[in-house]
Amino acid sequence: MIFDFRLKVFHTVASNLSFTKAASELFITQPAVTKHIHELEQHLGNALFKRNGNTISLTPAGEIVFRYAERIFETYASLESELVQLSDVTGGNLRIGASTTIAQNILPKILALFKKAYPSISYTFTQGNTDSISLQVIAEKLDIGLVEGNSHFPQIAYEAFSKDEIVLVTRSGGSLAKKAEIKPQDLLNIPLVLREQGSGTLDVVLKALTEVKINPRELNIETRFQSSGSIKQYLLNSDTAAFLSIQSILKELKYNELSMIDIEGVDIFRTFQFIQLHGNTSKLITLFKRFCSTHNLK
C-alpha cells in the first residue's frame, strides 16, 4: 500500500525503541533511519524521541504520532483485506520476472507466502538484470516485473514497490576496512567490483557518483559480476570494495564478514518498482502487486 516511508520508519523505531533494530528490520542503515526521523520531526515541528544516553523514549508528540500511525496501518490492513475479497481470483497463471537484487533477497519469501495463500494460482519466475526484465515485459513474455534502477521505457507503466539503500562495502579485517569514511574522490584509488552493464544497481550507483562530480570512466574497476552473491565471494577473498544493496549483505554484516565504508556527502537510495505494459492489467496482477506490497512490510 502507499504511505509515507518516513512514517513507517518512525513506527518501526517507536515499536522497538531502537534505531539499530529499526535499521535491521527496514533493510537500511542506521544513519538513514536517523535522517528519516529528523526529516519527519522537521515536517511536524516537534521532537518525537527523547535521547537518554544509549536509550530512547517517545516524547508526548511522539506518543500522539505513534497512536495515529497504528490507526493508519490498521486502516491499510483493512483496506487490503476488503480489496482482496473483491478481487475474486480463484486461479490462473502469472509470469513474473525480477531483477537480480529483488530476485535473490526479497521475492523468494513473498512467492512462498503467495503460493501458500493462493495454492490454485500457478506462476513462472524469471531472473535477469533490469534491462533484461524490462525487455521481456515489453515483448509480452512476462506479465509483471519487479526491477531496480533508473531505466525508463515509454511502453512500460512504473509503480513504486519498496525502498532500498546501496552502500559501499569491503572485507572486514582488510586494509580498506580501516577507512570508516572517505571523500568521493578517494573512490578513484580503490579497486572496485561492479555489476555488469544493464544492471539497475550499477545505473543507480553511477548516477549518484556523477552527481558528486565523479567520472565513472575514471573508476578503478578490477572486475565485474552478474550477481551480488558472486561479488560478495570476491570481496571476501580480496582487498576490493563494491556497492551492494544493504538487503543483500545483512548476514555478512551480522557476522562481521563485511564492513561498510561511508562516503562523505553520498547517500544512495533507490525505489524498487513494479513494471507492466501500459494497459496490460488483470485482477490477478493487481492481487499479486497488493500481496507483494503488504508482505514486504512484515
N, C-alpha and C positions, 0 to 999 in steps of 0.2 A: 504494500500500500504506500501511497505518497505521504510523506511527512517531513518535517524539518529534521535533518540528520542531527543538528545540534541538540534538539530536544531528546533524541534517542541517546546521545552521549551523556547528557545530563541525567537522564533516568537511570542509565547503567551505573554511573558514578554514585548517584544517590542510593541506589539499591545495594551497592557493595560498600559504600563509604570508603572507596579506594580508587585512586586514579590508575594505579598499576593493574588491578583486576579488571577495570573497565577497558583499559587498552587491550588486554588479552582477549576479552570477550568480543570486542568490536574489530579485532584484527587491524588496529592502528597503533602508532607509537604513543608513549605517554606524553611527549611534547605536543602531539596532535590533539590529544584529549584536552590538555591544558588550554590549547589555542581555541578549541571549540567552546569550552566553558567560558573563557574570557570574552569571546565574541557574543555569547548569549547574555552574559552579565551586562555587557555594554549595551546591547539591544534593549534589555529590560530595565536598565538603570538601577540595578540592585545587585549586591553581592549575594551569591547563592550558597556559598560554603564558608564556614569558619575554619581556619587552618591553625591547629594547635600542635606544633612540633611535627611529628610524623602521622598525626591523626587528623581527620576532618569530620565536620558535622554540618548539618543543614542550618542555615540562618532562618529566621522567620519567613523571609521571602522565598527561600529555597523550599521550605516545607509547603508553602502555597503552590509553588510551581510543580513540585513533586506530586501533590494531590491531584492537580489538574492533568498532569502528564499521565497518571494512572488512568484517569477517566478517558483521556483521549485514546490511549492504546486499547482500552476495553471497548471503546466505540469502534475502533478499526477492526477488532476481532469479531464483533457482532456483525459489522458490515460484510466482512469476509464470509462469515457463515451464511448470511442470507443470500449473498451473490452466488455462492456455491450451490445452494439449494435451487436457485433459479436456472443454473446452467443446465441441469437435467442431462448430463453427459453420462451415458451408461457404457460406452465402449468406443473403439476406434483405434487408429494407429497414428502416431505422431513421429515425424522425422526431426530430430533435434541435433543441433550442432553447437559446439562451444570452442572458443579459443583456448589456448593451452593452459593458462593460469586458472581459468574458471573450471576447465575440464578436469584438472588434476586436484584442485584444492577445495572447490565449492560444490560442484554439481553431483559428485557420486552419492553423497549423503542425501541430497534433496531427491535424486532419482529413486533411491531406495525407499524413501518415505512416500514418494508419489505412487510407486508401484504397490506399496502396502495399502495406501488409502484407496487406490483405484485399480484393483487387480485385473479388471476387464479391459483396461486400456493398455495397449502394447506400444512400444516405441523402439526406434533405432537411434543409435547415438554415433556421432562423428566428431572427431577431434582434429583441429588444424589451427594454423595461426589466423589472425583476424582477417587478413585479405582472403585466405582460402575459404573460410566460413562465409564471408560476405558474398563471394562469387558463387558459392553453391546455393545460397538463398536466392540470388538473382536468377540463377539457372533453374530455379524451382526444384532443386534436388533436396532441399531442406525446407520444412515448414516454419521453423523458428530457430534463431541463433542467439547465442549469448557471447558477446565479444568485449574486448578491451580496446583501448587505443583511440586515435583521432581520425581514423578513416571515415569518409562520408561519401556514400553513393546516392545519387538522386532517386534511384529506383527503390531505395530502402527507407522504411519508417523506423526511427530510433526511439527507444523508451528507456529511461533510467531504471536500473535494477539494484545496484549496490555500490557503496563507496569502497575505495581501496587506496592504500598508500604504498609507494615504491621507495625502498631505502637502499643505501649503499652498504654492502656487507663484505667481510673478509674473514679468513680463518682466524679463530681465537688462538692466541699464542704466537701468531706470525708477526712479522715486523710491521705490517700495516695496521695491525690491531692496536698498536700503541698510539695511533693518531685518532684521538677521541673526536676531534673536529678539524676539518680542513677548509681552506678557502677554495672557491670554484676553480681558480687557476691551477691549484695543486693537482687537480684531476689529470692534467696533461702529463704528469710524471708518474702516474700509477698505471701499471699494466691491468687492463680491463678484460673481462669476459662478458661478451654481449650476446643478446639474442639475434636470430637470423633476420635478414631483410623481410619485411612483411609482417613482423611481429608487432602486436599492439603495444606491448611493454616497451619495445625499442622506440616506437613512434613517440610515446609519451615522454620517455627519458630524453630523447634528442631535442624535443620541443622545449622542455624545461631548461636544458643546458643552453640552448640557443638564446633563451630569454635572459640569461646572465652572461651573455657575450662569450660563450664557449663554442668554438667552431668544431662541430663533430668530426671534421676531417683531420683535426689535429690530435684527436684522442689516441692514446697508445693501446690499440686493440690487439691483445695477444691471440685470442681465438673467439669463435662463435659457436653456439649450440642452439638446438631447436627446442629445448625444454629446460625448465628451472631445475629439474632433477639432475640433468647432466651438468648444468652449471655448478650446482652445489657440490657434486662429487669432484669437479675440477678444483673448486675453491679449497676444499678440504685437503687437497694434496699439492697446493701451490701458494706462492705469495702474490696472489692477484686479488682483485676486487670485482664485484658485479652489482648491478642494480636488479633487485628482485622484489616481487610483491611480498609484503610482510606476512601475508597469509600463507606463503609457501615456505617460510623459514621458522615457524613457531617452535617446532621440535628442536631445531638446531640452536635456537636462542635459549630455550629452556635448559638444554644440556650443555650450554656454553661451548658449542662447537663452532658457531659463527658469531661474530661481533659486528655491530652497526658502527658506521662512521658518519657522523653528522657533517653536512656541507653547509657552511655559513650562508645564510640567506636563501637556501634552496629547500623547499618542501615540495615533494612530488605526489600529488593526489590525482586520482582519476575516477571516473564513473564507469562501472560495467554496465552494458546496455543490452536490452533485448533488441533483436532486429528481425524484421519480416518485410516481405514485399508490400508496398502500398496497396491497400485493398484486399490483401490476402489474409483474412481472419476467419475464425470459426469459434464456436463455443469451446471446443477442445483446446485450441491455442490460448484463448482467454483464461480458461481454467488453469492451464499449466503455468502461465505467467503469474497469476494471482498466487498459486501454490508456492512458486519459487520465491516471490517477494515476501510472503508470510513466513515461510520456514527458514529463510536465510537469516531472520532476526532471532532465531531460537538457539 
